[in-house]
Amino acid sequence: MKLVPAIVPDGEPGSDTGANSHATGVGCSCQTGPVTPHRPDSDSADRGSGAATGGPVLGISRLQWADAWAGLKAIAPLMPGSAAFGLAFGALVPVAGINPWTGLYASVSVVAGASQISVVESVRAGAPAVIAVVTALIINARFALYSAALGPVFSAFPRRWKLGLAHIMTDQAAVVALQHADRYPDPVRRRWFVLGGALPFVTVWIVGTLVGVVAGPIIPDSWQIGFIVPLMFVAVMVPTLRRSEDVVALGITAVVVVASRGLPYGLNVMVGIISGIVAGTAWAEWADARRRARGMPPESLADAAEHEAEGGL
């Protein structure tokens, strides 16, 4: 149920061990798209040789460990939200009458909190499976935008890395990768940075789900944990409403969901999402036209993906 970033032709894979990985460096700009040759500066080379001293650890050079650690530090401030949301989802699964371990498997295989919540709510409403799946696919359509923006970032990665990173590429990991891609012109170092941010973030989400699944049955009914998820959505979404099209899309979605709440099988959620997407897209086109009329450039694809990822789940 999670769309995978587009696969682009393999470039120079580089080497994951040793200090000579800098020799395969290529430049990447997620703002402009093409990957161009790049020669690392002397300061970067000095730091690379220093990091590689002492030999590899578990078959991985110390430089790659350092890059992965940098990715972890970049995404660390977002991890408490991942843990809390995973906990809320895990606690809600038994309430919906879903096998707890099925819910845990979803967090490992789907790795997309918003669509997982939509499936749980569809099940609670007694909706047919096709409605639950279609709703989740609509929510996850945003990954197509990330795919286009991350294409240049992943272009020089070996295919196995592209496929692996695509599976664990959450909204938060996508925005961290886009923000830091230009700092890692060497594709070997860049992919270890991306892995260092994405894998721990997903691990925290899975552990949070596990704790929620285990703790859910012992939480008193009086706590009304069914309200946890909507509250989490509000807490995550409101601080990210920075553009007028975001406000329009969310506002239209909320109004339509409430107005069509009488629809069977929870279809009001799907109708609300589609209405919000259409309204937000139309408003964004109008806003871009105004920017052009004022001599201002429209928002780039990478910027749009970054804004979307900042507010995604």
C-alpha positions as YAML, in Angstrom:
chain: A
units: angstrom
residues:
- id: 1
  name: MET
  ca: [0.00, 0.00, 0.00]
- id: 2
  name: LYS
  ca: [3.04, 2.22, -0.09]
- id: 3
  name: LEU
  ca: [4.18, 3.63, -3.41]
- id: 4
  name: VAL
  ca: [7.87, 3.05, -4.03]
- id: 5
  name: PRO
  ca: [10.18, 5.80, -5.36]
- id: 6
  name: ALA
  ca: [10.90, 5.40, -9.06]
- id: 7
  name: ILE
  ca: [13.86, 3.27, -10.05]
- id: 8
  name: VAL
  ca: [16.37, 5.06, -12.24]
- id: 9
  name: PRO
  ca: [19.38, 3.54, -14.03]
- id: 10
  name: ASP
  ca: [22.31, 2.53, -11.85]
- id: 11
  name: GLY
  ca: [25.26, 4.85, -11.77]
- id: 12
  name: GLU
  ca: [28.70, 4.22, -10.26]
- id: 13
  name: PRO
  ca: [28.08, 2.10, -7.17]
- id: 14
  name: GLY
  ca: [31.35, 2.98, -5.48]
- id: 15
  name: SER
  ca: [32.67, 0.89, -2.62]
- id: 16
  name: ASP
  ca: [31.32, 0.53, 0.88]
- id: 17
  name: THR
  ca: [34.71, -0.07, 2.47]
- id: 18
  name: GLY
  ca: [38.06, 1.63, 2.59]
- id: 19
  name: ALA
  ca: [39.14, 5.23, 2.33]
- id: 20
  name: ASN
  ca: [39.22, 5.19, -1.49]
- id: 21
  name: SER
  ca: [35.43, 5.58, -1.80]
- id: 22
  name: HIS
  ca: [35.97, 9.28, -2.47]
- id: 23
  name: ALA
  ca: [37.36, 8.41, -5.86]
- id: 24
  name: THR
  ca: [33.91, 7.46, -7.07]
- id: 25
  name: GLY
  ca: [32.23, 10.66, -5.91]
- id: 26
  name: VAL
  ca: [29.59, 12.25, -8.09]
- id: 27
  name: GLY
  ca: [27.64, 15.38, -7.36]
- id: 28
  name: CYS
  ca: [23.92, 15.49, -6.81]
- id: 29
  name: SER
  ca: [21.56, 18.41, -6.54]
- id: 30
  name: CYS
  ca: [18.01, 17.52, -5.62]
- id: 31
  name: GLN
  ca: [17.03, 21.05, -6.62]
- id: 32
  name: THR
  ca: [18.12, 20.84, -10.26]
- id: 33
  name: GLY
  ca: [17.86, 17.13, -10.95]
- id: 34
  name: PRO
  ca: [20.97, 16.05, -12.97]
- id: 35
  name: VAL
  ca: [23.90, 14.34, -11.30]
- id: 36
  name: THR
  ca: [27.21, 15.94, -12.32]
- id: 37
  name: PRO
  ca: [30.84, 14.94, -11.70]
- id: 38
  name: HIS
  ca: [32.30, 16.37, -8.54]
- id: 39
  name: ARG
  ca: [35.76, 16.36, -7.02]
- id: 40
  name: PRO
  ca: [35.70, 16.39, -3.22]
- id: 41
  name: ASP
  ca: [37.64, 19.21, -1.62]
- id: 42
  name: SER
  ca: [40.79, 18.60, 0.40]
- id: 43
  name: ASP
  ca: [39.02, 19.14, 3.71]
- id: 44
  name: SER
  ca: [36.49, 16.41, 2.87]
- id: 45
  name: ALA
  ca: [39.27, 14.06, 1.79]
- id: 46
  name: ASP
  ca: [41.20, 14.69, 4.99]
- id: 47
  name: ARG
  ca: [38.15, 13.97, 7.09]
- id: 48
  name: GLY
  ca: [37.48, 10.83, 5.05]
- id: 49
  name: SER
  ca: [40.98, 9.42, 5.52]
- id: 50
  name: GLY
  ca: [40.83, 10.16, 9.23]
- id: 51
  name: ALA
  ca: [37.47, 8.45, 9.60]
- id: 52
  name: ALA
  ca: [38.72, 5.36, 7.79]
- id: 53
  name: THR
  ca: [41.75, 4.91, 10.10]
- id: 54
  name: GLY
  ca: [41.68, 1.75, 12.14]
- id: 55
  name: GLY
  ca: [40.06, -0.49, 9.54]
- id: 56
  name: PRO
  ca: [36.44, -1.46, 8.91]
- id: 57
  name: VAL
  ca: [33.96, -2.49, 11.60]
- id: 58
  name: LEU
  ca: [31.70, -5.45, 10.69]
- id: 59
  name: GLY
  ca: [32.96, -5.12, 7.13]
- id: 60
  name: ILE
  ca: [31.89, -1.47, 6.89]
- id: 61
  name: SER
  ca: [34.43, 1.34, 6.83]
- id: 62
  name: ARG
  ca: [34.52, 3.78, 9.70]
- id: 63
  name: LEU
  ca: [33.73, 6.57, 7.26]
- id: 64
  name: GLN
  ca: [30.42, 4.94, 6.35]
- id: 65
  name: TRP
  ca: [29.63, 4.43, 10.05]
- id: 66
  name: ALA
  ca: [30.28, 8.14, 10.57]
- id: 67
  name: ASP
  ca: [27.95, 9.05, 7.69]
- id: 68
  name: ALA
  ca: [25.20, 6.78, 9.07]
- id: 69
  name: TRP
  ca: [25.64, 8.38, 12.49]
- id: 70
  name: ALA
  ca: [25.25, 11.81, 10.87]
- id: 71
  name: GLY
  ca: [21.97, 10.66, 9.33]
- id: 72
  name: LEU
  ca: [20.77, 9.41, 12.71]
- id: 73
  name: LYS
  ca: [21.58, 12.74, 14.35]
- id: 74
  name: ALA
  ca: [19.77, 14.64, 11.59]
- id: 75
  name: ILE
  ca: [16.51, 12.72, 12.07]
- id: 76
  name: ALA
  ca: [16.74, 12.20, 15.85]
- id: 77
  name: PRO
  ca: [14.57, 15.25, 16.78]
- id: 78
  name: LEU
  ca: [11.68, 13.68, 14.84]
- id: 79
  name: MET
  ca: [11.88, 10.26, 16.50]
- id: 80
  name: PRO
  ca: [9.70, 10.97, 19.57]
- id: 81
  name: GLY
  ca: [6.80, 11.67, 17.22]
- id: 82
  name: SER
  ca: [7.41, 8.38, 15.42]
- id: 83
  name: ALA
  ca: [7.41, 6.47, 18.70]
- id: 84
  name: ALA
  ca: [4.25, 8.17, 19.96]
- id: 85
  name: PHE
  ca: [2.37, 7.62, 16.71]
- id: 86
  name: GLY
  ca: [3.45, 3.98, 16.56]
- id: 87
  name: LEU
  ca: [2.27, 3.52, 20.14]
- id: 88
  name: ALA
  ca: [-1.12, 5.05, 19.32]
- id: 89
  name: PHE
  ca: [-1.55, 2.89, 16.23]
- id: 90
  name: GLY
  ca: [-0.56, -0.29, 18.06]
- id: 91
  name: ALA
  ca: [-2.98, 0.42, 20.91]
- id: 92
  name: LEU
  ca: [-5.83, 1.08, 18.46]
- id: 93
  name: VAL
  ca: [-5.40, -2.17, 16.51]
- id: 94
  name: PRO
  ca: [-6.97, -4.50, 19.12]
- id: 95
  name: VAL
  ca: [-9.78, -2.00, 19.65]
- id: 96
  name: ALA
  ca: [-10.70, -2.36, 15.96]
- id: 97
  name: GLY
  ca: [-10.86, -6.14, 16.36]
- id: 98
  name: ILE
  ca: [-7.75, -6.73, 14.23]
- id: 99
  name: ASN
  ca: [-5.27, -9.43, 15.17]
- id: 100
  name: PRO
  ca: [-2.52, -7.53, 17.05]
- id: 101
  name: TRP
  ca: [0.27, -9.28, 15.18]
- id: 102
  name: THR
  ca: [-1.35, -8.41, 11.87]
- id: 103
  name: GLY
  ca: [-1.16, -4.77, 12.95]
- id: 104
  name: LEU
  ca: [2.51, -5.19, 13.86]
- id: 105
  name: TYR
  ca: [3.21, -6.83, 10.49]
- id: 106
  name: ALA
  ca: [1.57, -3.84, 8.78]
- id: 107
  name: SER
  ca: [4.03, -1.49, 10.47]
- id: 108
  name: VAL
  ca: [6.91, -3.59, 9.12]
- id: 109
  name: SER
  ca: [5.58, -4.13, 5.60]
- id: 110
  name: VAL
  ca: [3.62, -0.93, 4.89]
- id: 111
  name: VAL
  ca: [5.64, 1.64, 6.87]
- id: 112
  name: ALA
  ca: [3.08, 4.40, 6.33]
- id: 113
  name: GLY
  ca: [1.18, 5.48, 9.44]
- id: 114
  name: ALA
  ca: [-1.55, 7.55, 7.81]
- id: 115
  name: SER
  ca: [-2.64, 4.78, 5.43]
- id: 116
  name: GLN
  ca: [-2.46, 2.19, 8.20]
- id: 117
  name: ILE
  ca: [-4.77, 4.31, 10.33]
- id: 118
  name: SER
  ca: [-7.18, 4.64, 7.39]
- id: 119
  name: VAL
  ca: [-7.31, 0.86, 7.02]
- id: 120
  name: VAL
  ca: [-8.01, 0.42, 10.74]
- id: 121
  name: GLU
  ca: [-10.81, 2.98, 10.61]
- id: 122
  name: SER
  ca: [-12.29, 1.31, 7.52]
- id: 123
  name: VAL
  ca: [-12.27, -2.04, 9.31]
- id: 124
  name: ARG
  ca: [-13.97, -0.49, 12.33]
- id: 125
  name: ALA
  ca: [-16.65, 0.88, 10.02]
- id: 126
  name: GLY
  ca: [-17.19, -2.53, 8.41]
- id: 127
  name: ALA
  ca: [-16.08, -1.32, 4.96]
- id: 128
  name: PRO
  ca: [-15.25, -3.81, 2.17]
- id: 129
  name: ALA
  ca: [-11.55, -4.53, 1.74]
- id: 130
  name: VAL
  ca: [-11.44, -2.76, -1.63]
- id: 131
  name: ILE
  ca: [-12.52, 0.54, -0.02]
- id: 132
  name: ALA
  ca: [-9.88, 0.21, 2.69]
- id: 133
  name: VAL
  ca: [-7.16, -0.49, 0.12]
- id: 134
  name: VAL
  ca: [-8.18, 2.30, -2.28]
- id: 135
  name: THR
  ca: [-8.32, 4.83, 0.55]
- id: 136
  name: ALA
  ca: [-4.83, 3.81, 1.71]
- id: 137
  name: LEU
  ca: [-3.47, 4.06, -1.84]
- id: 138
  name: ILE
  ca: [-4.89, 7.56, -2.24]
- id: 139
  name: ILE
  ca: [-3.23, 8.65, 0.99]
- id: 140
  name: ASN
  ca: [0.08, 7.12, -0.06]
- id: 141
  name: ALA
  ca: [-0.03, 8.79, -3.49]
- id: 142
  name: ARG
  ca: [2.22, 11.48, -2.01]
- id: 143
  name: PHE
  ca: [5.11, 9.04, -2.34]
- id: 144
  name: ALA
  ca: [4.98, 9.59, -6.11]
- id: 145
  name: LEU
  ca: [6.02, 13.18, -5.41]
- id: 146
  name: TYR
  ca: [8.87, 12.00, -3.20]
- id: 147
  name: SER
  ca: [9.90, 9.56, -5.92]
- id: 148
  name: ALA
  ca: [10.38, 12.32, -8.47]
- id: 149
  name: ALA
  ca: [12.28, 14.54, -6.02]
- id: 150
  name: LEU
  ca: [14.50, 11.73, -4.69]
- id: 151
  name: GLY
  ca: [15.33, 10.34, -8.14]
- id: 152
  name: PRO
  ca: [18.52, 12.43, -8.52]
- id: 153
  name: VAL
  ca: [19.53, 11.67, -4.93]
- id: 154
  name: PHE
  ca: [19.27, 7.91, -5.50]
- id: 155
  name: SER
  ca: [20.42, 7.86, -9.14]
- id: 156
  name: ALA
  ca: [23.98, 6.62, -8.49]
- id: 157
  name: PHE
  ca: [22.96, 3.98, -5.91]
- id: 158
  name: PRO
  ca: [23.10, 0.26, -6.77]
- id: 159
  name: ARG
  ca: [19.69, -1.27, -7.43]
- id: 160
  name: ARG
  ca: [19.63, -3.20, -4.15]
- id: 161
  name: TRP
  ca: [20.14, 0.06, -2.25]
- id: 162
  name: LYS
  ca: [17.40, 1.82, -4.21]
- id: 163
  name: LEU
  ca: [14.91, -0.93, -3.45]
- id: 164
  name: GLY
  ca: [15.87, -1.21, 0.21]
- id: 165
  name: LEU
  ca: [15.84, 2.52, 0.89]
- id: 166
  name: ALA
  ca: [12.58, 2.94, -1.04]
- id: 167
  name: HIS
  ca: [10.83, 0.61, 1.41]
- id: 168
  name: ILE
  ca: [11.93, 2.54, 4.51]
- id: 169
  name: MET
  ca: [11.61, 6.01, 2.98]
- id: 170
  name: THR
  ca: [9.08, 7.70, 5.25]
- id: 171
  name: ASP
  ca: [8.02, 11.34, 4.98]
- id: 172
  name: GLN
  ca: [10.55, 12.41, 7.59]
- id: 173
  name: ALA
  ca: [13.39, 10.40, 6.08]
- id: 174
  name: ALA
  ca: [12.59, 11.89, 2.66]
- id: 175
  name: VAL
  ca: [12.84, 15.46, 3.88]
- id: 176
  name: VAL
  ca: [16.13, 14.76, 5.70]
- id: 177
  name: ALA
  ca: [17.56, 13.16, 2.55]
- id: 178
  name: LEU
  ca: [16.50, 16.11, 0.40]
- id: 179
  name: GLN
  ca: [17.88, 18.66, 2.83]
- id: 180
  name: HIS
  ca: [21.32, 17.03, 3.12]
- id: 181
  name: ALA
  ca: [21.87, 15.47, -0.33]
- id: 182
  name: ASP
  ca: [24.15, 18.24, -1.58]
- id: 183
  name: ARG
  ca: [26.45, 17.80, 1.41]
- id: 184
  name: TYR
  ca: [27.28, 14.27, 0.24]
- id: 185
  name: PRO
  ca: [28.42, 14.39, -3.41]
- id: 186
  name: ASP
  ca: [29.94, 10.90, -3.05]
- id: 187
  name: PRO
  ca: [27.04, 8.46, -3.65]
- id: 188
  name: VAL
  ca: [28.56, 5.90, -1.26]
- id: 189
  name: ARG
  ca: [28.63, 8.38, 1.60]
- id: 190
  name: ARG
  ca: [25.21, 9.72, 0.62]
- id: 191
  name: ARG
  ca: [23.49, 6.35, 0.73]
- id: 192
  name: TRP
  ca: [24.95, 5.56, 4.14]
- id: 193
  name: PHE
  ca: [23.73, 8.93, 5.42]
- id: 194
  name: VAL
  ca: [20.22, 8.21, 4.10]
- id: 195
  name: LEU
  ca: [20.26, 4.72, 5.62]
- id: 196
  name: GLY
  ca: [21.44, 6.09, 8.96]
- id: 197
  name: GLY
  ca: [18.40, 8.35, 9.12]
- id: 198
  name: ALA
  ca: [15.71, 6.13, 7.60]
- id: 199
  name: LEU
  ca: [16.39, 2.76, 9.26]
- id: 200
  name: PRO
  ca: [16.45, 3.92, 12.91]
- id: 201
  name: PHE
  ca: [13.34, 6.05, 12.34]
- id: 202
  name: VAL
  ca: [11.41, 3.06, 11.00]
- id: 203
  name: THR
  ca: [12.76, 0.89, 13.82]
- id: 204
  name: VAL
  ca: [11.39, 3.33, 16.40]
- id: 205
  name: TRP
  ca: [8.01, 3.26, 14.62]
- id: 206
  name: ILE
  ca: [7.92, -0.56, 14.69]
- id: 207
  name: VAL
  ca: [8.97, -0.74, 18.35]
- id: 208
  name: GLY
  ca: [6.32, 1.86, 19.22]
- id: 209
  name: THR
  ca: [3.70, -0.27, 17.45]
- id: 210
  name: LEU
  ca: [4.86, -3.37, 19.34]
- id: 211
  name: VAL
  ca: [4.56, -1.59, 22.68]
- id: 212
  name: GLY
  ca: [1.10, -0.34, 21.72]
- id: 213
  name: VAL
  ca: [-0.02, -3.82, 20.68]
- id: 214
  name: VAL
  ca: [1.18, -5.31, 23.96]
- id: 215
  name: ALA
  ca: [-0.15, -2.50, 26.16]
- id: 216
  name: GLY
  ca: [-3.42, -1.96, 24.27]
- id: 217
  name: PRO
  ca: [-5.41, -4.81, 25.86]
- id: 218
  name: ILE
  ca: [-4.55, -3.64, 29.39]
- id: 219
  name: ILE
  ca: [-5.55, -0.01, 28.80]
- id: 220
  name: PRO
  ca: [-8.92, 0.70, 30.47]
- id: 221
  name: ASP
  ca: [-11.85, 1.38, 28.12]
- id: 222
  name: SER
  ca: [-12.47, 4.61, 30.04]
- id: 223
  name: TRP
  ca: [-9.29, 6.03, 28.47]
- id: 224
  name: GLN
  ca: [-11.05, 6.13, 25.07]
- id: 225
  name: ILE
  ca: [-7.87, 5.37, 23.13]
- id: 226
  name: GLY
  ca: [-9.85, 5.64, 19.89]
- id: 227
  name: PHE
  ca: [-9.39, 9.40, 20.24]
- id: 228
  name: ILE
  ca: [-5.60, 9.12, 20.37]
- id: 229
  name: VAL
  ca: [-5.14, 8.90, 16.61]
- id: 230
  name: PRO
  ca: [-7.22, 11.98, 15.66]
- id: 231
  name: LEU
  ca: [-5.41, 13.94, 18.37]
- id: 232
  name: MET
  ca: [-2.05, 12.78, 17.01]
- id: 233
  name: PHE
  ca: [-3.07, 13.91, 13.51]
- id: 234
  name: VAL
  ca: [-4.00, 17.35, 14.83]
- id: 235
  name: ALA
  ca: [-0.77, 17.66, 16.83]
- id: 236
  name: VAL
  ca: [1.37, 16.70, 13.83]
- id: 237
  name: MET
  ca: [-0.49, 18.56, 11.08]
- id: 238
  name: VAL
  ca: [-1.25, 21.98, 12.59]
- id: 239
  name: PRO
  ca: [2.39, 23.14, 13.02]
- id: 240
  name: THR
  ca: [3.13, 22.27, 9.36]
- id: 241
  name: LEU
  ca: [0.40, 24.43, 7.80]
- id: 242
  name: ARG
  ca: [2.74, 27.00, 6.28]
- id: 243
  name: ARG
  ca: [1.22, 27.49, 2.81]
- id: 244
  name: SER
  ca: [-2.21, 28.64, 1.77]
- id: 245
  name: GLU
  ca: [-2.79, 25.50, -0.32]
- id: 246
  name: ASP
  ca: [-2.12, 23.35, 2.77]
- id: 247
  name: VAL
  ca: [-4.77, 25.20, 4.72]
- id: 248
  name: VAL
  ca: [-7.25, 24.98, 1.82]
- id: 249
  name: ALA
  ca: [-6.67, 21.22, 1.32]
- id: 250
  name: LEU
  ca: [-6.99, 20.41, 5.03]
- id: 251
  name: GLY
  ca: [-9.99, 22.69, 5.49]
- id: 252
  name: ILE
  ca: [-11.91, 21.25, 2.53]
- id: 253
  name: THR
  ca: [-11.07, 17.71, 3.63]
- id: 254
  name: ALA
  ca: [-12.36, 18.34, 7.16]
- id: 255
  name: VAL
  ca: [-15.58, 19.98, 5.94]
- id: 256
  name: VAL
  ca: [-16.36, 17.23, 3.42]
- id: 257
  name: VAL
  ca: [-15.58, 14.42, 5.89]
- id: 258
  name: VAL
  ca: [-17.97, 15.91, 8.44]
- id: 259
  name: ALA
  ca: [-20.65, 16.81, 5.89]
- id: 260
  name: SER
  ca: [-20.66, 13.33, 4.32]
- id: 261
  name: ARG
  ca: [-20.38, 11.36, 7.56]
- id: 262
  name: GLY
  ca: [-23.65, 9.57, 6.72]
- id: 263
  name: LEU
  ca: [-22.01, 7.65, 3.86]
- id: 264
  name: PRO
  ca: [-21.63, 3.92, 4.49]
- id: 265
  name: TYR
  ca: [-18.36, 2.07, 5.16]
- id: 266
  name: GLY
  ca: [-16.49, 5.21, 6.15]
- id: 267
  name: LEU
  ca: [-16.54, 6.43, 2.55]
- id: 268
  name: ASN
  ca: [-16.68, 10.00, 3.84]
- id: 269
  name: VAL
  ca: [-12.94, 9.74, 4.55]
- id: 270
  name: MET
  ca: [-12.13, 8.81, 0.94]
- id: 271
  name: VAL
  ca: [-14.45, 11.48, -0.44]
- id: 272
  name: GLY
  ca: [-12.95, 14.07, 1.89]
- id: 273
  name: ILE
  ca: [-9.37, 13.18, 0.92]
- id: 274
  name: ILE
  ca: [-10.11, 13.36, -2.81]
- id: 275
  name: SER
  ca: [-11.93, 16.68, -2.36]
- id: 276
  name: GLY
  ca: [-9.03, 18.09, -0.37]
- id: 277
  name: ILE
  ca: [-6.48, 16.98, -2.98]
- id: 278
  name: VAL
  ca: [-8.48, 18.53, -5.82]
- id: 279
  name: ALA
  ca: [-9.06, 21.79, -3.94]
- id: 280
  name: GLY
  ca: [-5.45, 22.05, -2.75]
- id: 281
  name: THR
  ca: [-4.08, 21.34, -6.23]
- id: 282
  name: ALA
  ca: [-6.36, 23.93, -7.84]
- id: 283
  name: TRP
  ca: [-5.37, 26.50, -5.22]
- id: 284
  name: ALA
  ca: [-1.66, 25.72, -5.72]
- id: 285
  name: GLU
  ca: [-2.01, 26.23, -9.48]
- id: 286
  name: TRP
  ca: [-3.70, 29.56, -8.86]
- id: 287
  name: ALA
  ca: [-0.97, 30.56, -6.38]
- id: 288
  name: ASP
  ca: [1.77, 29.61, -8.89]
- id: 289
  name: ALA
  ca: [0.06, 31.69, -11.58]
- id: 290
  name: ARG
  ca: [0.09, 34.66, -9.22]
- id: 291
  name: ARG
  ca: [3.78, 34.12, -8.50]
- id: 292
  name: ARG
  ca: [4.57, 34.10, -12.21]
- id: 293
  name: ALA
  ca: [2.52, 37.25, -12.74]
- id: 294
  name: ARG
  ca: [4.63, 38.96, -10.08]
- id: 295
  name: GLY
  ca: [7.87, 37.73, -11.64]
- id: 296
  name: MET
  ca: [8.45, 35.14, -8.92]
- id: 297
  name: PRO
  ca: [9.40, 31.54, -9.80]
- id: 298
  name: PRO
  ca: [6.84, 28.83, -8.99]
- id: 299
  name: GLU
  ca: [7.67, 26.29, -6.32]
- id: 300
  name: SER
  ca: [10.10, 23.62, -7.53]
- id: 301
  name: LEU
  ca: [9.32, 19.91, -7.41]
- id: 302
  name: ALA
  ca: [11.93, 19.33, -4.69]
- id: 303
  name: ASP
  ca: [10.52, 22.16, -2.58]
- id: 304
  name: ALA
  ca: [7.01, 20.78, -2.98]
- id: 305
  name: ALA
  ca: [8.16, 17.31, -1.93]
- id: 306
  name: GLU
  ca: [10.02, 18.74, 1.05]
- id: 307
  name: HIS
  ca: [6.95, 20.69, 2.20]
- id: 308
  name: GLU
  ca: [4.77, 17.61, 1.74]
- id: 309
  name: ALA
  ca: [7.20, 15.44, 3.69]
- id: 310
  name: GLU
  ca: [7.36, 17.91, 6.58]
- id: 311
  name: GLY
  ca: [3.65, 17.48, 7.13]
- id: 312
  name: GLY
  ca: [3.33, 13.80, 6.28]
- id: 313
  name: LEU
  ca: [3.01, 10.68, 8.42]
...
